[in-house]
Amino acid sequence: MENASIGDLWDRLTGTQPDPPWWLVVLVGAVALGAVVHGPTWRVARNTVTIAHEGGHALIALVTGRKLDGIKLHSDTSGVTVSRGKPHGPGMVFTAMAGYLTPPLLGLLFAALLAGGRITLMLWFSLALLAGMLVMIRNAYGALSVIATGAVVFLVSWLGGAKVQAGFAYLAAWFLLLAATRPVIELQRMRARHMAPSSDADQLAHLTGVPGLAWVTFFGGVALAALVAGAALLFPEVALSPDDVPRPPGF
């Protein structure tokens, strides 16, 4: 019985699920867009982008051999990832670069999984990423944010019906893709007012000699490219069957 349960769980994780109806994909896309452009909603939803941003810094720091001291997430939706190692070189460059690139690329990965019908796998992959990040969190608010996000994903993936799971998964993918550009715009506004002297773009300018504005442009370009590619994967192709094609009277 236990082996059968494990087998069922594995089949559920690795199997494919039917595509949601086109109207649900469009609806949750509109909801995600509203969450990005509506100021009060954005101030709450932006925490998800910050989790992805700081998680990207942390992951690349570990991959490049830097020692990760921890991550802190703050109630103003800012965050900081502290790692130790050489203060220059490729490892530091890639670590600094990863923050603004992670949300759009993660959204694109989610879109690819959903396009392949891997709704459950996408949700559980999200849980694995959140669990890994929780180990690195070093403050109470950050831990609460990650745990709360993980709890929502778990409840949807474990208790939600097929349409609920699909709607939530597509909402998450749409949100990351649509939301990735706004922090880049906010970054440049802060830089223009000389309010972000230690931003990722300015750190990269110091490390590489490439101007900070060029890095901001690069972040924005990746976000827009991911949005276009992700939308092509997420937006359903509505094919009309022969019975759905309008016919002249008398036919």
FENZICOR-V410346 format. One line per field, one symbol per residue. ss: DSSP state (A for helix, B for strand, O for the rest). burial: I if it has 24 or more other ideal C-beta (glycine too) atoms within 12 Angstrom, else O. A space follows every 50 residues. Layout:
ss->???
burial->???
This chain:
ss->OAAAAAAAAAAAAAOOOOOOOAAAAAAAAAAAAAAAAOAAAAAAAAAAAA AAAAAAAAAAAAAOOOBBBBBBBOOOOOBBBBBBOOOOOAAAAAAAAAAA AAAAAAAAAAAAAAAOOOAAAAAAAAAAAAAAAAAABOOAAAAAAAAAAA AAAAAAAAAOOAAAAAAAAAAAAAAAAAAAAAAAAAAAAAAAOOOOOOOA AAAAAAAAOOOAAAAAAAAAAAAAAAAAAAAAAAOOOOOOOAAAOOOOOO O
burial->OOOOOOOOOOOOIOOOIOIIOOOIIOOIIOIIIOIIOOOOOIOOIIIIII IIIIIIIIIIIIOIOIOIOIIIIOOOIIIIIOIOIOOOOOIIIIIIIIII IIIIIIIIIIIIIIIOOIIIIIIIIIIOIIOOIIOIIIOOOIOOIIOOII OIIOOIIOOOOOOOIIIIIIIIIIIIIIIIIIIIOIIIOOIOOOOOOOII IIIIIOIOOOOIOOIIOIIIOIIOOIIOIIIOIIIIOOOOOOOOOOOOOO O
